[in-house]
Each structure stands twice: as C-alpha cells, then as structure tokens.
Amino acid sequence: MYIIDILTEKLNKAKILLDFLKDWTTAMTVVFIAAMSFFNLFLLSHFNQSPIVAVKDFLKEIPGNSDFSSLEGSSPIEIGLAGEKQETRFIIVDSDSLLNVNNPLSNVVPTRGGLLIYKVQKGDNLSRIAANFGISLNTILWANENLKSRLQVGQEIVILPVTGVLHRIQEEETLESIANKYNVSEERILAANPNLVPSKISITPTIIIPDSRPLRGSGLGSLASLPSLPGYFAIPTTGWNWGQLHPFNGVDIANACGTPVYAAAEGLVIDSSGGWNEGYGNYVMIEHPNGTKTRYAHNQKNLVSIGDYVSKGDQIAIIGNTGLTHGPTGCHLHFEVKNARNPFAK
C-alpha cells in the first residue's frame, strides 16, 4: 500500500505539472497573438496607408513619375507611366495570375531585344491583341510584315512594348541620324531600347522607334531603284521559293530543316551569328566584291565563321526555323540582298 500511495502522489504531481505547462503554452500563444495585433495596428497608424498606396509612394521615387491615382481598386494593378507623347505600360501581377491560362500574358515569351512573341489563342483577333497590350493595331501590322487578318491558333506574332515601329539598322547609320529621320529624340529611343549601346548600333539588327510610323520610301517602292544583276546570284538552296518580297528585300525559300544552304556568290563572311538576333535567328552575312551583301537567316546551324572567304556554291549553313518563323513557311531560308535587287522575287 505504501508503494501505491507513493506512485499515486507522483502521478498527481506530474498531472499538476502538465496542466501548468498546458496553461503556460496557451497563455504564451495569446500573448504572441496580442503582440502581433498591436504591432500591425502600430504600423497602420504610423504609415496611415494601404498596401496599394505604399506601392504608389515607392513608384513616385522613380524620376518623372507622379500620377498614380488610377491604382486604387485595380487588380492586377495597371500603371501607365506617361512620357512625352507616349505611354509605356507595366502590369504588376502575382504568380497565380501569371500561371492563369486565361491571362493574356500567359502566351508571351520575352526576347532580349525588348520585343515580345505572342502565341495566338482561340478567339483572338488583331484588334483585341492590340488592346490587350496597349498598342495600336498598325504597330502589330508594321512589325509583322506577312501577317494576314485571319489568325491561326498557335501562330506567333511580334509585339512591341510601345506603339511605334521596328527599324532595321542600315550601314553608316548612327543613333543621331536615326532620331533625325523619325523626328524622335535620342533619349526616347534609348528609353524604348534599354539594352541598346549607341557605339555598337551598327551591329544591332533592329531597334524600336516609339510613337512613329514607317518612313516614306522605306518599303517596296524604294527597291525599284536598286540595280539589277542578272546571273550574279545563284539560288542559295533548293525548295519552294515563296517569292513574296519582304520590305527589306528578302524572300523565303521553304524546305525541310537540314537542307544545305549555299553562298549565292563569292565573298567574305562578315557576320555569322547565333541566337534570336531580333527574329533572324542564326544567320550568315556575306559581303561580295561588287559591294552587295547577302543574308541567310533562320539557319539550324551556321557552317562558316567571320573572316572566311567562300566561293559561289560553297555550303555555308543548313536550313532551320530559328528566330521568328511563323505561318505556313515553317523550316525555310530567309534570303536577303543589300544594294541590289533580289533576283528571286516573283
């Protein structure tokens, strides 16, 4: 009986201890919750603003931005940063919005050049796409030379971040000369092309010119004055020549990926680039003895390097679909001629 009494006494003490610990834990939890509530109240009373207002105040620190009154009640928050004669739009969203397949941004792939590649979704039309991205309809049409009004689901189109045009850099052009052509300040061009280095503009394929339209004489009409060189250029590959002349004097010749690409004339390889290259993809450029140049774009692989001298008919690449290739052309060669007519335009 003595042993049983001792065990009973110890069990009672253990129960008292457990009850005490349980009450202590509960008390600490209550204290913690109360402390956090007071802390939140302190913050709200100290700053006296909502989270959206806090975002506004932060963005006001960016030079040149002050009017964010339209933020209140917006979800996601669409912020218009108004500059001189232009509006650049940014959208603040959370991860759930980005993963939402119904969000117009879910089919967008950004490029290093500041452009966006948008995959057409069911029910899309050009006007709706332009409205979704806050740009003009003409901006889409100018940036996609072969775009037809009837869109195909999955088709890829180029979207500029602002209303304006894409300008393909020509020889001897500078940032100053381009700005003068379009009557746009150099600062605005640099703002629309944050990765542009003015000293390296000659090796930049294209730049965005905000709030502008194509220059007069920059389209097909200006190509009529180029010299014709019958027999000088050989067709650079086999396949189906679509023959539709692009505004930059190029044609598309379609064939299976892996088909050989040949030099249209002898000359020096002055560029052999890989990557996106503003939509050209992998491309080779050759300078010929008569002052003309030819570009071979969308290659699966380039087979020559800068400084190589090639003869007419030498293989220089293989057909691919790198860069911006969309529509019915699929795997194809974009063949472009500078300083002469393209002999393969129909």
C-alpha positions in Angstrom: 0.0 0.0 0.0 2.9 2.4 0.8 4.3 2.0 -2.7 0.9 2.5 -4.3 0.5 5.7 -2.3 3.9 7.0 -3.4 3.1 6.3 -7.1 -0.3 8.0 -6.8 1.3 11.0 -5.2 3.9 11.3 -8.1 1.2 10.9 -10.8 -0.8 13.7 -9.2 2.3 15.9 -9.2 3.0 15.1 -12.9 -0.6 15.9 -13.8 -0.3 19.2 -12.0 2.9 20.0 -13.9 1.3 19.0 -17.3 -1.7 21.2 -16.5 0.7 24.1 -15.7 2.6 23.6 -18.9 -0.6 23.5 -21.0 -1.9 26.7 -19.4 1.5 28.3 -19.9 1.6 27.4 -23.6 -1.9 28.7 -24.1 -1.0 31.9 -22.3 2.1 32.4 -24.4 0.1 31.9 -27.6 -2.4 34.5 -26.5 0.4 36.9 -25.7 2.0 36.4 -29.1 -1.2 36.9 -31.0 -1.9 40.1 -29.0 1.6 41.4 -29.6 1.3 40.9 -33.3 -2.1 42.6 -33.4 -0.7 45.6 -31.6 2.3 45.6 -33.9 0.1 45.7 -37.0 -2.1 48.4 -35.6 1.1 50.4 -34.9 2.2 50.1 -38.5 -1.2 51.0 -39.9 -1.4 54.0 -37.6 2.2 55.0 -38.3 2.0 54.9 -42.1 -1.7 55.5 -42.4 -1.8 54.0 -45.9 -2.9 50.9 -47.7 -0.6 48.5 -49.5 -1.5 50.0 -52.9 -0.7 53.4 -51.6 2.6 52.1 -50.4 3.4 50.9 -53.9 2.4 54.3 -55.2 4.7 56.0 -52.8 7.6 53.7 -53.8 7.0 54.3 -57.5 6.9 58.0 -57.0 10.6 57.8 -56.2 11.2 56.9 -59.9 12.2 60.2 -61.6 9.5 61.5 -63.8 6.6 59.6 -62.3 4.0 61.2 -60.1 0.4 60.4 -61.1 -0.7 57.0 -59.9 -4.3 57.9 -58.9 -5.6 55.2 -61.2 -4.1 52.5 -59.0 -6.8 52.5 -56.4 -9.0 49.4 -56.7 -7.1 47.9 -59.6 -6.3 44.2 -59.6 -3.9 43.4 -61.2 -2.5 47.0 -61.0 -2.0 48.6 -64.4 0.3 51.5 -64.2 0.6 54.0 -67.0 4.0 55.8 -67.0 3.3 58.8 -69.1 6.2 60.1 -71.0 6.5 62.7 -73.7 3.9 61.7 -76.4 4.0 58.1 -75.3 2.7 55.7 -72.7 4.7 52.7 -71.5 2.5 50.2 -69.6 3.6 47.9 -66.9 1.4 45.3 -65.1 2.0 44.2 -61.6 0.6 40.7 -61.1 1.1 37.8 -58.7 2.3 34.3 -59.6 -1.3 33.0 -59.7 -2.1 35.5 -62.4 0.9 34.5 -64.5 0.0 30.9 -64.3 -3.6 31.5 -65.2 -4.0 30.3 -68.8 -6.8 32.8 -69.4 -4.4 35.7 -68.7 -3.4 37.4 -72.0 0.2 37.4 -70.8 0.4 33.6 -70.3 1.3 33.1 -74.0 4.0 35.7 -74.1 7.7 35.0 -74.5 10.0 38.0 -74.0 13.2 38.4 -76.1 16.5 40.0 -75.3 15.7 42.9 -77.7 12.8 44.1 -75.7 10.2 42.5 -78.0 7.5 40.0 -77.1 6.5 36.9 -79.0 2.8 36.3 -78.6 1.1 32.9 -79.4 -2.3 33.4 -80.8 -5.1 31.9 -78.7 -8.6 30.8 -79.7 -10.9 33.7 -80.2 -8.1 36.2 -80.8 -8.2 39.0 -83.4 -5.7 41.7 -84.1 -7.8 44.5 -82.5 -8.2 42.5 -79.3 -4.5 41.7 -79.1 -3.6 45.3 -79.7 -5.9 46.4 -76.9 -4.6 43.8 -74.5 -1.0 45.2 -74.9 -2.0 48.8 -75.1 -0.5 49.5 -78.6 -2.0 50.5 -81.9 -3.2 48.0 -84.5 -0.8 49.4 -87.0 2.1 48.7 -84.6 1.4 45.0 -84.9 0.9 45.1 -88.7 4.1 47.0 -89.2 6.1 44.6 -87.0 4.7 41.5 -88.8 5.2 42.1 -92.5 3.5 39.0 -93.7 0.6 39.0 -91.2 -2.8 38.3 -92.5 -6.0 39.4 -90.8 -7.1 35.7 -90.4 -5.1 34.4 -87.5 -4.3 30.8 -86.7 -4.2 29.4 -83.1 -0.6 28.9 -82.1 0.7 31.4 -84.6 3.5 33.6 -83.3 3.5 37.3 -83.8 5.9 40.1 -82.7 4.6 42.6 -80.1 6.4 45.9 -79.5 6.3 47.2 -75.9 5.1 50.6 -77.1 3.3 52.0 -80.1 5.8 52.5 -82.9 7.8 50.7 -85.5 10.8 48.4 -85.8 13.7 50.0 -87.7 16.3 47.8 -89.3 19.8 49.3 -88.9 21.4 50.2 -92.2 25.1 50.8 -92.9 26.6 54.1 -91.7 23.5 54.9 -89.5 24.0 56.3 -86.1 21.6 56.9 -83.2 21.6 60.6 -84.1 20.8 60.0 -87.8 18.0 57.6 -87.0 16.5 60.0 -84.5 16.6 62.8 -87.1 14.9 60.5 -89.7 12.0 59.8 -87.4 12.0 63.2 -85.7 12.2 61.4 -82.3 14.7 62.3 -79.5 17.7 60.1 -78.9 16.6 59.8 -75.3 13.2 58.4 -76.2 14.8 55.8 -78.5 17.2 54.8 -75.7 14.3 54.6 -73.3 12.5 52.2 -75.6 15.6 50.1 -76.2 17.2 49.7 -72.7 19.9 47.3 -73.9 21.0 49.5 -76.9 24.6 50.6 -76.8 24.9 53.7 -79.1 28.6 52.9 -80.0 27.6 49.4 -81.2 24.4 50.3 -83.1 26.0 49.2 -86.4 25.9 45.6 -85.3 22.4 45.8 -83.9 19.8 44.3 -86.3 16.8 46.3 -85.3 15.7 48.9 -82.8 12.3 50.2 -81.6 11.3 53.7 -82.6 8.5 54.8 -80.2 5.4 56.7 -81.5 6.5 56.6 -85.1 5.4 55.1 -88.4 7.4 53.6 -91.3 9.4 56.1 -93.2 8.3 57.1 -96.7 10.4 55.2 -99.2 11.4 52.5 -96.7 9.1 49.9 -98.2 8.9 48.1 -101.5 8.7 51.2 -103.7 12.3 52.2 -102.8 13.6 48.8 -104.0 12.8 49.6 -107.7 15.8 52.0 -107.9 18.2 49.2 -107.0 20.5 47.8 -109.7 19.6 44.5 -111.3 22.4 42.0 -111.6 21.2 39.2 -113.9 23.1 35.9 -113.3 25.2 37.3 -110.5 23.4 35.5 -107.6 22.7 31.7 -107.7 19.7 30.5 -105.8 21.1 29.7 -102.3 19.1 26.5 -101.7 16.6 24.0 -103.1 12.9 24.0 -102.3 9.8 26.1 -102.7 10.5 29.8 -103.3 7.5 31.7 -102.0 8.8 34.7 -104.0 7.0 37.3 -101.9 9.4 40.2 -101.4 9.7 41.5 -97.9 10.1 45.2 -97.3 13.8 44.6 -96.6 14.4 42.9 -99.9 14.2 39.3 -98.7 12.4 36.2 -99.9 11.6 32.9 -98.2 12.6 29.6 -99.7 11.0 26.7 -97.9 12.4 23.2 -97.5 13.0 20.6 -94.8 15.2 21.5 -91.8 18.7 20.3 -92.5 18.7 21.2 -96.2 22.0 22.7 -97.3 22.3 26.5 -97.8 24.9 27.7 -100.4 26.7 31.0 -101.0 24.8 32.9 -103.7 28.1 34.5 -104.9 31.7 34.6 -103.8 32.6 36.9 -100.9 33.8 37.4 -97.4 31.8 36.3 -94.4 31.3 39.4 -92.3 28.8 38.0 -89.8 27.9 34.6 -88.5 25.6 35.0 -85.5 23.7 32.6 -83.4 20.7 33.2 -81.2 17.5 35.2 -81.5 19.0 38.2 -83.4 15.8 40.2 -83.4 14.0 37.4 -85.3 16.6 36.5 -87.8 17.7 33.5 -85.7 21.1 32.0 -86.7 22.3 33.9 -89.8 25.2 34.4 -92.1 26.1 37.6 -93.9 28.5 37.7 -96.9 30.0 40.8 -98.5 30.6 40.4 -102.2 33.3 42.1 -104.4 30.8 44.3 -106.2 29.7 45.9 -102.9 26.5 43.9 -102.4 25.7 41.8 -99.4 23.5 38.8 -98.8 22.0 37.5 -95.6 21.0 33.8 -95.0 18.7 33.6 -91.9 16.7 31.2 -89.7 19.5 28.6 -90.1 19.6 25.5 -88.0 23.4 25.7 -88.0 26.0 28.1 -89.5 28.9 26.3 -91.1 31.2 29.3 -91.7 32.8 31.9 -89.4 33.6 35.6 -89.7 36.7 36.1 -92.0 36.1 33.0 -94.1 36.2 33.7 -97.9 33.7 31.5 -99.8 33.1 30.7 -103.4 29.8 30.8 -105.2 28.0 27.5 -104.4 30.0 26.7 -101.2 27.8 25.3 -98.4 27.6 27.9 -95.6 24.7 26.7 -93.4 21.7 24.3 -93.2 18.0 25.3 -93.2 16.3 25.6 -89.9 13.5 27.6 -88.2 15.4 29.6 -85.6 14.3 33.1 -84.7 10.8 34.3 -85.7 9.4 31.8 -88.1 5.6 31.6 -88.3 2.8 30.9 -90.6 2.9 28.3 -93.5 6.6 28.8 -94.3 7.9 26.5 -91.4 11.5 25.5 -91.9 12.9 27.9 -94.5 15.7 30.2 -95.6 15.2 33.9 -95.5 17.5 35.2 -98.3 18.1 39.0 -98.2 20.1 41.1 -100.7 21.5 44.6 -99.9 22.4 47.2 -102.5 20.9 45.2 -105.4 17.5 43.7 -106.5 16.7 40.3 -105.1 16.6 38.2 -108.3 14.4 35.5 -106.7 11.4 37.8 -106.0 8.4 36.8 -108.2 
